[in-house]
Amino acid sequence: MGDVLAHESELLALVKEYLDFAEFEDTLKTFSKECKIKGKPLSKTAGGSLRDSKSLVIQKDLIAAFDSGDQKVFFDLWEEHVPSSIRDGDPLAQKLEFYLHIHFAIYLLKHSVGRPDKEDLDERISYFKTYLETKGAALSQTTEFLPFYALPFVPNPMVHPSFKELFQDSWTPELKLKLEKFLALIFKASNTPKLLTLYKENGQSNKEMSQQLHQQLIEAERRSMTYLKRYNKIQADYHNLIGVTAELVDSLEATVSGKMITPEYLQSVCVRLFSNQMRQSLAHSVDFTRPGTASTMLRASLAPGKLKDVPLLPSLDYEKLKKDLIWGSDRLKAFLLQALRWRLTTSHPGEQRETVLEAYIGNDLLDCHSHGQRSVLQLLHSKSEVVRQYMARLINAFASLAEGRLYLAQTTRVLRMLEERLKEEDEDVITRENILGALQKFSLRRPLQTAMIRDGLIFWLIDILKDPDCLSDYTLEYSVALLMNLCLRSAGKNMCAKVAGLVLKVLSDLLGHENHEIQPYVNGALYSILSIPSIREEARAMGMEYVLRCFIKEGNAEMVRQIEFIIKQLNSGLLWRSQGEIRKTVPTSVAPPQKMSLSRVHSRFQNKLLLPAGAMEEMILVLSGFLPYHDNRHPIVSRKGRCRKPWMGPGWRGSSSSFCGLLTS
């Protein structure tokens, strides 16, 4: 209580100052009156809340310099009276300053009667160019400002379409209004009450601490995953070494009993030991009977553990499955689609996965060959968002495998349905992401490429890529990769030529995007479409070379080489006859981004489930109703003729913890 009394006068003064600043006049009168009645003193604070006459004079001088085009006076006042912390740290101030420099650079072009004075104009352009190369360089990665970096190099910007808005009558008044609002805000903020300052500083401190702790958590999780992988590897190596040791002990015992170890036996043991570390042919070519060879290789590296024998999964009643997928409830459909996808994505690569996929295709699970009015494919147009999403996920999983793509691509029916669904999904939801992923994988097949180009998919991609910051990383990467694949075809390039200016602007904006994974695809698309003369001419007119050279300064060696080839293509009209060298540098075809395997497709959307809690067990039990009866006395025979026992653990028929290998993770 003593501390409160000691600082009571200052605290009351802070409250009074804030009420005055916020113009709570009646509240302030009541507060002051009550303090006086109770004998509470109000000390004067260091800062006042009213703007003094000096601030008003400075604002008027800045506006006058803006109107008269006096560049030197304006920026002298700007740097003197606008705090550097705001000029360098506030995005709004940086954006406004950039446009102010444009205003003064083109002032003579807009306000001169007749031809402007060349010397004065060159001086202004030079000043603007210096700004772009120094302080303005920080904004070169921002798509909004990227076209203006070519302004100093365009001979007549007044007639250039990229700068059309700068010379409209409304542009200067709108900029002046923004300047006036900014100055009013800045000079009012300079007299911010101390109470508000204390609150902001404390909030900023808490925010920085929260961000720091969050970053530490991410780093700790990353290290934890790294250590876990190392632990699993060490454990596997340990188990493998135990097995090797046991085999060596057996060999020693046999030697003691008088049984000799033949060179062929030693060779076969070592081949088995090292076959997972090197190619099978190389392992057979090494002479392990030579003394010291095997021991040297053992010391050089650890041998991986032996592969386990993977059982085949029980078959399903596909007729009943498809019937329930068409006529069942939305909840049942979602469960079945999820279970079928997990059966495929969590299966072991190799024979088990091939068997699952062959069963799906052999039974025409998705009704790709059906011509009935109702089919499983129609689930893409279900009224239920969950069903649409899970259907899209299943198709994306199919498209991740070569045989699956072949199954889906036998007709253009699936492609047309995916394109239709893609354009109807307004939001950037998981459904659209999976459809886009499937289409990108379809674009590896030439007939489907042709169909996509003919359907105008390039125009749709360009339209959504105009605002990349609103897209998820998955959507952005797959959209750009798909665009590049379509642009590799002559028909795709000719389609781009119809909207050359828009395509070039979108691609040049994407060059500066913070997601560096898309850069090779953007470079590949640019290089490809610049083989069209009309697109090259449009690119030269908009100053594309200068934009490209801005990125050479900041890119890595590989990216620099790619951009240099693009510049050569831009300037010399390099023809496809010399692409042998180019293909080594600029991508000329692209598989799914980041080598998206089926397991990664599974994990990518694993934790974005729309099903309620507890639904997982129900989903498994639902699928169990589609298993035909298997007699435990009869083995399941694989395609290669090896007999395998059915995989039926304890409590197999009623268990939700181990069923069909569906949820082993």
DOKE-76794 format. One record per residue (C-alpha): residue number from 1; residue in three letters; x, y, z. Coordinates in pm, whole numbers. Last residue first. Layout:
! DOKE-76794
 num residuo     px     py     pz
 NUM     Ala      X      Y      Z
...
***
This chain:
! DOKE-76794
 num residuo     px     py     pz
 665     Ser    210  -4593  -3800
 664     Thr     20  -4918  -3831
 663     Leu   -332  -4801  -3906
 662     Leu   -451  -5017  -4191
 661     Gly   -229  -5321  -4153
 660     Cys   -544  -5517  -4236
 659     Phe   -669  -5474  -3881
 658     Ser   -465  -5429  -3567
 657     Ser   -609  -5199  -3301
 656     Ser   -978  -5223  -3380
 655     Ser  -1004  -5591  -3290
 654     Gly  -1327  -5785  -3325
 653     Arg  -1227  -6036  -3591
 652     Trp   -855  -6043  -3509
 651     Gly   -878  -6096  -3137
 650     Pro   -519  -6212  -3133
 649     Gly   -344  -6142  -3462
 648     Met   -460  -6240  -3806
 647     Trp   -209  -6189  -4086
 646     Pro   -286  -6495  -4298
 645     Lys     15  -6724  -4319
 644     Arg    227  -6692  -4628
 643     Cys    299  -6937  -4904
 642     Arg    538  -6811  -5169
 641     Gly    399  -6839  -5523
 640     Lys    520  -6504  -5652
 639     Arg    165  -6369  -5662
 638     Ser    130  -6436  -5292
 637     Val    -53  -6737  -5151
 636     Ile   -276  -6687  -4847
 635     Pro   -250  -6991  -4622
 634     His   -539  -7223  -4544
 633     Arg   -604  -7349  -4192
 632     Asn   -703  -7007  -4063
 631     Asp  -1014  -7014  -4284
 630     His  -1076  -6669  -4430
 629     Tyr  -1425  -6514  -4440
 628     Pro  -1469  -6227  -4685
 627     Leu  -1377  -5884  -4552
 626     Phe  -1623  -5601  -4629
 625     Gly  -1763  -5579  -4275
 624     Ser  -1412  -5514  -4149
 623     Leu  -1425  -5177  -4328
 622     Val  -1681  -5051  -4078
 621     Leu  -1468  -5179  -3789
 620     Ile  -1177  -4973  -3914
 619     Met  -1384  -4656  -3948
 618     Glu  -1533  -4703  -3603
 617     Glu  -1184  -4721  -3455
 616     Met  -1088  -4396  -3629
 615     Ala  -1410  -4213  -3542
 614     Gly  -1317  -4166  -3179
 613     Ala  -1286  -3792  -3221
 612     Pro  -1493  -3652  -3507
 611     Leu  -1395  -3680  -3875
 610     Leu  -1261  -3370  -4047
 609     Leu   -903  -3487  -4054
 608     Lys   -611  -3254  -4117
 607     Asn   -352  -3453  -3922
 606     Gln   -264  -3695  -4201
 605     Phe   -277  -3449  -4490
 604     Arg     96  -3436  -4569
 603     Ser    155  -3773  -4397
 602     His    -36  -3971  -4662
 601     Val     98  -3770  -4955
 600     Arg    439  -3821  -4798
 599     Ser    386  -4199  -4791
 598     Leu    276  -4190  -5154
 597     Ser    591  -4006  -5256
 596     Met    611  -3632  -5318
 595     Lys    949  -3586  -5483
 594     Gln    976  -3233  -5342
 593     Pro    731  -3107  -5605
 592     Pro    551  -3372  -5816
 591     Ala    756  -3457  -6127
 590     Val    891  -3175  -6336
 589     Ser    991  -3136  -6692
 588     Thr   1235  -2905  -6868
 587     Pro   1410  -2771  -6560
 586     Val   1674  -2505  -6647
 585     Thr   2033  -2619  -6589
 584     Lys   2114  -2952  -6751
 583     Arg   1830  -2905  -6995
 582     Ile   1998  -2588  -7120
 581     Glu   2307  -2766  -7247
 580     Gly   2113  -2997  -7474
 579     Gln   1877  -2711  -7552
 578     Ser   2065  -2586  -7851
 577     Arg   1801  -2666  -8119
 576     Trp   1530  -2517  -7899
 575     Leu   1600  -2170  -8030
 574     Leu   1769  -1885  -7847
 573     Gly   1582  -1563  -7924
 572     Ser   1893  -1359  -7854
 571     Asn   1787  -1126  -7577
 570     Leu   1519  -1317  -7387
 569     Gln   1673  -1662  -7433
 568     Lys   2007  -1527  -7315
 567     Ile   1830  -1371  -7016
 566     Ile   1664  -1706  -6937
 565     Phe   2001  -1880  -6959
 564     Glu   2144  -1628  -6712
 563     Ile   1846  -1689  -6481
 562     Gln   1921  -2062  -6471
 561     Arg   2289  -2008  -6403
 560     Val   2208  -1764  -6120
 559     Met   1968  -2017  -5965
 558     Glu   2239  -2282  -5957
 557     Ala   2496  -2044  -5807
 556     Asn   2264  -1912  -5536
 555     Gly   2047  -1606  -5587
 554     Glu   2086  -1255  -5444
 553     Lys   2263  -1056  -5714
 552     Ile   2108  -1263  -5994
 551     Phe   1764  -1164  -5866
 550     Cys   1803   -799  -5964
 549     Arg   1934   -917  -6303
 548     Leu   1598  -1078  -6375
 547     Val   1407   -755  -6309
 546     Tyr   1647   -562  -6532
 545     Glu   1597   -816  -6810
 544     Met   1218   -802  -6781
 543     Gly   1200   -434  -6869
 542     Met    830   -434  -6968
 541     Ala    905   -389  -7339
 540     Arg   1165   -666  -7338
 539     Ala    911   -911  -7195
 538     Glu    646   -814  -7451
 537     Glu    895   -869  -7733
 536     Arg    995  -1207  -7592
 535     Ile    628  -1307  -7564
 534     Ser    571  -1221  -7930
 533     Pro    881  -1419  -8034
 532     Ile    776  -1745  -7854
 531     Ser   1086  -1915  -7708
 530     Leu   1027  -1695  -7404
 529     Ile    749  -1937  -7301
 528     Ser    995  -2213  -7210
 527     Tyr   1252  -2003  -7027
 526     Leu    982  -1844  -6814
 525     Ala    818  -2177  -6728
 524     Gly   1152  -2332  -6632
 523     Asn   1249  -2034  -6420
 522     Val    913  -2043  -6237
 521     Tyr    955  -2418  -6181
 520     Pro   1311  -2375  -6048
 519     Gln   1192  -2091  -5819
 518     Ile    898  -2272  -5659
 517     Glu   1087  -2418  -5363
 516     His   1217  -2069  -5274
 515     Asn    891  -1973  -5101
 514     Glu    961  -1607  -5019
 513     His    834  -1495  -5359
 512     Gly   1065  -1278  -5566
 511     Leu   1053  -1486  -5883
 510     Leu    677  -1519  -5833
 509     Asp    629  -1153  -5929
 508     Ser    818  -1211  -6254
 507     Leu    595  -1512  -6325
 506     Val    273  -1319  -6264
 505     Lys    389  -1020  -6472
 504     Leu    503  -1242  -6757
 503     Val    171  -1429  -6765
 502     Leu    -30  -1105  -6756
 501     Gly    166   -945  -7039
 500     Ala    157  -1258  -7254
 499     Val   -219  -1314  -7235
 498     Lys   -270  -1479  -7575
 497     Ala     98  -1581  -7580
 496     Cys     32  -1810  -7283
 495     Met   -195  -2027  -7500
 494     Asn     76  -2040  -7764
 493     Lys    320  -2162  -7500
 492     Gly     77  -2432  -7387
 491     Ala     17  -2552  -7742
 490     Ser    392  -2575  -7794
 489     Arg    420  -2792  -7484
 488     Leu    664  -2701  -7206
 487     Cys    414  -2446  -7073
 486     Leu    185  -2724  -6946
 485     Asn    462  -2871  -6730
 484     Met    551  -2522  -6600
 483     Leu    193  -2444  -6504
 482     Leu    166  -2774  -6316
 481     Ala    483  -2697  -6117
 480     Val    355  -2345  -6043
 479     Ser     18  -2476  -5921
 478     Tyr    180  -2761  -5724
 477     Glu    413  -2526  -5536
 476     Leu    148  -2262  -5463
 475     Thr   -122  -2507  -5357
 474     Tyr    114  -2688  -5119
 473     Asp    257  -2363  -4978
 472     Ser    -97  -2240  -4905
 471     Leu   -232  -1963  -5123
 470     Cys   -330  -1606  -5027
 469     Asp     28  -1482  -5066
 468     Pro     26  -1606  -5425
 467     Asp   -218  -1337  -5549
 466     Lys   -186  -1343  -5929
 465     Leu   -121  -1717  -5899
 464     Ile   -497  -1783  -5885
 463     Asp   -556  -1624  -6227
 462     Ile   -247  -1771  -6390
 461     Leu   -361  -2120  -6290
 460     Trp   -711  -2064  -6429
 459     Phe   -571  -1935  -6759
 458     Ile   -341  -2237  -6789
 457     Leu   -637  -2471  -6730
 456     Gly   -790  -2355  -7058
 455     Asp   -957  -2688  -7145
 454     Arg   -728  -2733  -7447
 453     Ile   -423  -2705  -7224
 452     Met   -563  -2963  -6982
 451     Ala   -652  -3202  -7267
 450     Thr   -306  -3181  -7421
 449     Gln   -138  -3243  -7087
 448     Leu   -369  -3542  -7036
 447     Pro   -249  -3693  -7363
 446     Arg    117  -3624  -7269
 445     Arg    125  -3787  -6926
 444     Leu    333  -3605  -6660
 443     Ser     45  -3357  -6635
 442     Phe   -154  -3622  -6446
 441     Lys     80  -3572  -6149
 440     Gln     -2  -3201  -6147
 439     Leu   -371  -3286  -6180
 438     Ala   -356  -3511  -5873
 437     Gly   -186  -3243  -5663
 436     Leu   -444  -2985  -5775
 435     Ile   -724  -3220  -5674
 434     Asn   -556  -3276  -5337
 433     Glu   -511  -2903  -5271
 432     Arg   -867  -2827  -5382
 431     Thr  -1010  -3073  -5131
 430     Ile   -774  -2947  -4860
 429     Val   -925  -2600  -4881
 428     Asp   -812  -2289  -5069
 427     Glu  -1167  -2159  -5096
 426     Asp  -1388  -2138  -5404
 425     Glu  -1402  -2508  -5488
 424     Glu  -1599  -2491  -5813
 423     Lys  -1291  -2450  -6035
 422     Leu  -1117  -2757  -5895
 421     Arg  -1437  -2964  -5907
 420     Glu  -1475  -2900  -6280
 419     Glu  -1109  -2976  -6345
 418     Leu  -1133  -3297  -6143
 417     Met  -1446  -3408  -6329
 416     Arg  -1287  -3336  -6667
 415     Leu   -973  -3531  -6572
 414     Val  -1174  -3832  -6455
 413     Arg  -1364  -3841  -6785
 412     Thr  -1052  -3795  -6997
 411     Thr  -1027  -4170  -7048
 410     Gln   -755  -4424  -6967
 409     Ala   -598  -4164  -6737
 408     Leu   -726  -4289  -6401
 407     Tyr   -589  -4641  -6445
 406     Leu   -258  -4520  -6592
 405     Arg   -221  -4275  -6304
 404     Gly   -276  -4558  -6055
 403     Glu    -20  -4775  -6229
 402     Ala    237  -4493  -6200
 401     Leu    161  -4425  -5834
 400     Ser     95  -4081  -5682
 399     Ala   -221  -4050  -5894
 398     Phe   -395  -4317  -5686
 397     Ala   -313  -4126  -5364
 396     Asn   -448  -3805  -5522
 395     Ile   -768  -3992  -5614
 394     Leu   -806  -4107  -5252
 393     Arg   -750  -3755  -5119
 392     Ala  -1007  -3611  -5359
 391     Met  -1263  -3866  -5237
 390     Tyr  -1182  -3775  -4877
 389     Gln  -1237  -3405  -4949
 388     Arg  -1561  -3454  -5138
 387     Val  -1696  -3679  -4859
 386     Val  -1604  -3424  -4591
 385     Glu  -1756  -3133  -4785
 384     Ser  -2087  -3320  -4807
 383     Lys  -2298  -3214  -5106
 382     Ser  -2116  -3478  -5312
 381     His  -1964  -3367  -5642
 380     Leu  -1641  -3567  -5610
 379     Leu  -1862  -3852  -5487
 378     Gln  -1968  -3888  -5851
 377     Leu  -1652  -4094  -5905
 376     Val  -1812  -4378  -5708
 375     Ser  -2079  -4411  -5974
 374     Arg  -2442  -4319  -6033
 373     Gln  -2566  -4251  -6386
 372     Gly  -2398  -4565  -6516
 371     His  -2111  -4556  -6763
 370     Ser  -1864  -4751  -6552
 369     His  -1503  -4777  -6665
 368     Cys  -1366  -4531  -6408
 367     Asp  -1592  -4685  -6145
 366     Leu  -1356  -4577  -5862
 365     Leu  -1295  -4932  -5735
 364     Asp  -1262  -5081  -6083
 363     Asn  -1226  -5431  -5931
 362     Gly   -895  -5489  -6109
 361     Ile   -783  -5136  -6027
 360     Tyr   -841  -5165  -5653
 359     Ala   -702  -5520  -5643
 358     Glu   -397  -5413  -5841
 357     Leu   -342  -5126  -5598
 356     Val   -353  -5353  -5292
 355     Thr   -127  -5613  -5454
 354     Glu    126  -5350  -5559
 353     Arg    131  -5215  -5205
 352     Gln    206  -5557  -5055
 351     Glu    456  -5652  -5326
 350     Gly    672  -5344  -5293
 349     Pro    622  -5050  -5064
 348     His    459  -5154  -4734
 347     Ser     97  -5051  -4704
 346     Thr     24  -4728  -4517
 345     Thr    -82  -4536  -4828
 344     Leu   -303  -4804  -4982
 343     Arg   -499  -4926  -4680
 342     Trp   -502  -4566  -4561
 341     Arg   -683  -4462  -4877
 340     Leu   -939  -4740  -4845
 339     Ala   -996  -4655  -4478
 338     Gln  -1048  -4285  -4552
 337     Leu  -1289  -4356  -4837
 336     Leu  -1480  -4606  -4622
 335     Phe  -1514  -4375  -4323
 334     Ala  -1623  -4081  -4539
 333     Lys  -1882  -4293  -4720
 332     Leu  -2019  -4422  -4389
 331     Arg  -2062  -4068  -4256
 330     Asp  -2223  -3952  -4581
 329     Ser  -2476  -4234  -4555
 328     Gly  -2455  -4530  -4793
 327     Trp  -2589  -4553  -5149
 326     Ile  -2282  -4499  -5368
 325     Leu  -1997  -4591  -5134
 324     Asp  -2221  -4863  -4988
 323     Lys  -2261  -5029  -5328
 322     Lys  -1894  -4985  -5406
 321     Leu  -1792  -5171  -5091
 320     Lys  -2047  -5450  -5139
 319     Glu  -1907  -5522  -5484
 318     Tyr  -1552  -5479  -5356
 317     Asp  -1576  -5754  -5095
 316     Leu  -1220  -5716  -4968
 315     Ser   -899  -5918  -4993
 314     Pro   -681  -5993  -4693
 313     Leu   -348  -5806  -4681
 312     Leu    -30  -5974  -4795
 311     Pro    230  -6044  -4528
 310     Val    562  -5855  -4505
 309     Asp    874  -6060  -4434
 308     Lys   1104  -5834  -4241
 307     Leu   1404  -5672  -4402
 306     Lys   1731  -5736  -4227
 305     Gly   1887  -5450  -4036
 304     Pro   2123  -5211  -4204
 303     Ala   2501  -5275  -4206
 302     Leu   2715  -5018  -4032
 301     Ser   2998  -4856  -4218
 300     Ala   3375  -4847  -4253
 299     Arg   3443  -5102  -3982
 298     Leu   3234  -5359  -4162
 297     Met   3399  -5278  -4493
 296     Thr   3743  -5338  -4345
 295     Ser   3630  -5662  -4182
 294     Ala   3487  -5792  -4510
 293     Thr   3802  -5719  -4710
 292     Gly   4060  -5823  -4450
 291     Pro   4162  -6151  -4614
 290     Arg   4036  -6193  -4972
 289     Thr   3731  -6418  -4958
 288     Phe   3507  -6110  -4978
 287     Asp   3586  -6062  -5346
 286     Val   3350  -5778  -5441
 285     Ser   3154  -5837  -5766
 284     His   2850  -5983  -5590
 283     Ala   2807  -5667  -5381
 282     Leu   2840  -5452  -5692
 281     Ser   2561  -5641  -5869
 280     Gln   2334  -5607  -5567
 279     Arg   2392  -5233  -5547
 278     Met   2547  -5121  -5221
 277     Gln   2451  -5088  -4856
 276     Asn   2159  -5331  -4863
 275     Ser   2367  -5607  -5024
 274     Phe   2640  -5574  -4759
 273     Leu   2554  -5856  -4518
 272     Arg   2387  -6081  -4773
 271     Val   2696  -6052  -4994
 270     Cys   2914  -6115  -4690
 269     Val   2734  -6438  -4605
 268     Ser   2741  -6557  -4968
 267     Gln   3115  -6489  -5001
 266     Leu   3193  -6669  -4676
 265     Tyr   2990  -6970  -4791
 264     Glu   3165  -6973  -5130
 263     Pro   3506  -6949  -4962
 262     Thr   3422  -7269  -4771
 261     Ile   3409  -7284  -4393
 260     Met   3556  -7616  -4274
 259     Lys   3368  -7852  -4045
 258     Gly   3601  -7998  -3785
 257     Ser   3380  -7957  -3481
 256     Val   3582  -7650  -3386
 255     Thr   3502  -7502  -3729
 254     Ala   3130  -7563  -3680
 253     Glu   3146  -7385  -3346
 252     Leu   3323  -7092  -3515
 251     Ser   3055  -7074  -3784
 250     Asp   2776  -7077  -3526
 249     Val   2953  -6799  -3337
 248     Leu   2976  -6599  -3662
 247     Glu   2603  -6643  -3720
 246     Ala   2525  -6524  -3368
 245     Thr   2750  -6222  -3417
 244     Val   2576  -6131  -3741
 243     Gly   2238  -6145  -3567
 242     Ile   2362  -5933  -3277
 241     Leu   2509  -5689  -3529
 240     Asn   2169  -5655  -3694
 239     His   1999  -5580  -3365
 238     Tyr   2258  -5314  -3287
 237     Asp   2230  -5160  -3633
 236     Ala   1853  -5134  -3589
 235     Gln   1895  -4971  -3248
 234     Ile   2153  -4726  -3383
 233     Lys   1920  -4633  -3667
 232     Asn   1625  -4588  -3432
 231     Tyr   1836  -4371  -3200
 230     Arg   1959  -4155  -3488
 229     Lys   1603  -4103  -3607
 228     Leu   1495  -4011  -3255
 227     Tyr   1787  -3769  -3221
 226     Thr   1685  -3588  -3537
 225     Met   1320  -3579  -3429
 224     Ser   1418  -3433  -3091
 223     Arg   1644  -3177  -3255
 222     Arg   1353  -3058  -3468
 221     Glu   1122  -3052  -3167
 220     Ala   1375  -2844  -2973
 219     Glu   1412  -2601  -3264
 218     Ile   1036  -2560  -3290
 217     Leu   1013  -2503  -2914
 216     Gln   1295  -2248  -2922
 215     Gln   1115  -2062  -3200
 214     His    795  -2059  -2995
 213     Leu    988  -1932  -2692
 212     Gln   1135  -1648  -2899
 211     Gln    799  -1562  -3050
 210     Ser    639  -1552  -2704
 209     Met    921  -1334  -2569
 208     Glu    884  -1096  -2863
 207     Lys    509  -1075  -2806
 206     Asn    552  -1017  -2433
 205     Ser    799   -735  -2500
 204     Gln    568   -584  -2759
 203     Gly    280   -590  -2512
 202     Asn    493   -425  -2243
 201     Glu    611   -157  -2485
 200     Lys    257    -94  -2606
 199     Tyr    112    -62  -2256
 198     Leu    388    169  -2135
 197     Thr    343    391  -2442
 196     Leu    -33    407  -2387
 195     Leu     17    523  -2028
 194     Lys    284    773  -2138
 193     Pro     44    958  -2361
 192     Thr    138    971  -2730
 191     Asn    271   1310  -2832
 190     Ser    486   1177  -3117
 189     Ala    186    964  -3214
 188     Lys     -8   1277  -3305
 187     Phe    277   1389  -3525
 186     Ile    288   1051  -3696
 185     Leu    -87   1014  -3740
 184     Ala   -131   1358  -3891
 183     Leu    169   1296  -4116
 182     Phe     26    963  -4235
 181     Lys   -318   1107  -4302
 180     Glu   -168   1393  -4504
 179     Leu     55   1155  -4703
 178     Lys   -236    923  -4784
 177     Leu   -437   1221  -4907
 176     Lys   -144   1333  -5123
 175     Leu   -117    985  -5277
 174     Glu   -487    991  -5365
 173     Pro   -451   1338  -5514
 172     Thr   -151   1220  -5725
 171     Trp   -319    905  -5865
 170     Ser   -660   1052  -5956
 169     Asp   -552   1224  -6278
 168     Gln   -407    901  -6421
 167     Phe    -38    910  -6502
 166     Leu     76    659  -6240
 165     Glu   -205    417  -6337
 164     Lys    -59    364  -6685
 163     Phe    280    254  -6557
 162     Ser    272   -108  -6678
 161     Pro     94     -5  -7000
 160     His    388    214  -7117
 159     Val    274    536  -7283
 158     Met    378    775  -7004
 157     Pro    685    562  -6923
 156     Asn    870    685  -7235
 155     Pro   1228    554  -7249
 154     Val   1182    277  -6986
 153     Phe   1504    224  -6788
 152     Pro   1422    437  -6483
 151     Leu   1079    264  -6452
 150     Ala   1211    -97  -6448
 149     Tyr   1217   -111  -6069
 148     Phe    851      0  -6083
 147     Pro    738   -350  -6193
 146     Leu    862   -505  -5863
 145     Phe    671   -274  -5629
 144     Glu    359   -481  -5559
 143     Thr    548   -812  -5582
 142     Thr    769   -732  -5285
 141     Gln   1119   -882  -5321
 140     Ser   1263   -552  -5445
 139     Leu   1137   -377  -5132
 138     Ala   1472   -380  -4949
 137     Ala   1638   -236  -5260
 136     Gly   1460     93  -5193
 135     Lys   1726    205  -4947
 134     Thr   2014    165  -5188
 133     Glu   1970     62  -5553
 132     Leu   1612    188  -5578
 131     Tyr   1706    520  -5413
 130     Thr   1992    570  -5658
 129     Lys   1751    506  -5946
 128     Phe   1510    767  -5807
 127     Tyr   1788   1026  -5785
 126     Ser   1900    940  -6140
 125     Ile   1541    980  -6265
 124     Arg   1521   1320  -6094
 123     Glu   1853   1434  -6240
 122     Asp   1758   1309  -6586
 121     Leu   1435   1512  -6565
 120     Asp   1621   1828  -6461
 119     Glu   1869   1789  -6747
 118     Lys   1598   1707  -7001
 117     Asp   1375   2005  -6916
 116     Pro   1023   1880  -6976
 115     Arg    871   1889  -7328
 114     Gly    551   2089  -7354
 113     Val    392   2232  -7042
 112     Ser    545   2036  -6755
 111     His    317   1891  -6485
 110     Lys    296   1516  -6548
 109     Leu    636   1443  -6700
 108     Leu    800   1693  -6464
 107     Tyr    663   1512  -6158
 106     Ile    767   1165  -6280
 105     Ala   1059   1118  -6038
 104     Phe    893   1328  -5763
 103     His    586   1105  -5752
 102     Ile    791    784  -5785
 101     His    994    888  -5479
 100     Leu    667    952  -5294
  99     Tyr    547    605  -5397
  98     Phe    847    443  -5227
  97     Glu    810    666  -4921
  96     Leu    447    556  -4880
  95     Lys    540    187  -4893
  94     Gln    823    234  -4643
  93     Ala    596    431  -4408
  92     Leu    324    164  -4422
  91     Pro    579   -115  -4365
  90     Asp    710     55  -4045
  89     Gly   1070    -29  -3960
  88     Asp   1296    197  -4165
  87     Arg   1092    517  -4181
  86     Ile    932    454  -3840
  85     Ser   1256    387  -3653
  84     Ser   1415    670  -3852
  83     Pro   1175    916  -3691
  82     Val    993   1145  -3938
  81     His   1112   1501  -3866
  80     Glu   1458   1528  -4018
  79     Glu   1432   1259  -4287
  78     Trp   1103   1398  -4420
  77     Leu   1212   1762  -4395
  76     Asp   1520   1692  -4609
  75     Phe   1306   1467  -4831
  74     Phe   1062   1748  -4908
  73     Val   1318   2024  -4955
  72     Lys   1520   1817  -5205
  71     Gln   1221   1697  -5409
  70     Asp   1052   2030  -5461
  69     Gly    760   1902  -5672
  68     Ser    549   2208  -5591
  67     Asp    262   2008  -5441
  66     Phe    488   1779  -5238
  65     Ala    699   2072  -5115
  64     Ala    380   2245  -4996
  63     Ile    261   1927  -4823
  62     Leu    592   1897  -4638
  61     Asp    590   2263  -4536
  60     Lys    231   2238  -4409
  59     Gln    316   1933  -4198
  58     Ile    620   2106  -4049
  57     Val    414   2414  -3960
  56     Leu    147   2202  -3790
  55     Ser    409   2026  -3580
  54     Lys    557   2360  -3474
  53     Ser    216   2487  -3367
  52     Asp    192   2228  -3094
  51     Arg    -11   1912  -3103
  50     Leu   -205   1860  -2786
  49     Ser   -144   1555  -2564
  48     Gly    134   1697  -2356
  47     Gly    446   1513  -2251
  46     Ala    639   1532  -1926
  45     Thr    340   1477  -1703
  44     Lys    215   1734  -1450
  43     Ser    138   1606  -1104
  42     Leu   -222   1556   -991
  41     Pro   -267   1575   -613
  40     Lys   -546   1371   -449
  39     Gly   -737   1579   -197
  38     Lys  -1047   1365   -213
  37     Ile  -1259   1652   -349
  36     Lys   -983   1752   -595
  35     Cys   -945   1397   -724
  34     Glu  -1325   1376   -763
  33     Lys  -1334   1698   -967
  32     Ser  -1046   1587  -1190
  31     Phe  -1217   1253  -1264
  30     Thr  -1555   1414  -1333
  29     Lys  -1399   1668  -1569
  28     Leu  -1195   1396  -1743
  27     Thr  -1501   1176  -1788
  26     Asp  -1687   1465  -1948
  25     Glu  -1397   1542  -2183
  24     Phe  -1301   1190  -2289
  23     Glu  -1088   1335  -2569
  22     Ala   -855   1033  -2604
  21     Phe   -552   1250  -2526
  20     Asp   -725   1417  -2227
  19     Leu   -831   1081  -2087
  18     Tyr   -475    956  -2139
  17     Glu   -318   1252  -1956
  16     Lys   -561   1223  -1666
  15     Val   -482    853  -1623
  14     Leu   -109    922  -1632
  13     Ala   -152   1205  -1380
  12     Leu   -335    970  -1145
  11     Leu    -46    726  -1166
  10     Glu    212   1000  -1101
   9     Ser     28   1126   -791
   8     Glu    -23    776   -658
   7     His    344    683   -680
   6     Ala    427    691   -307
   5     Leu     70    598   -214
   4     Val     88    281   -423
   3     Asp    428    186   -278
   2     Gly    291    229     75
   1     Met      0      0      0
***
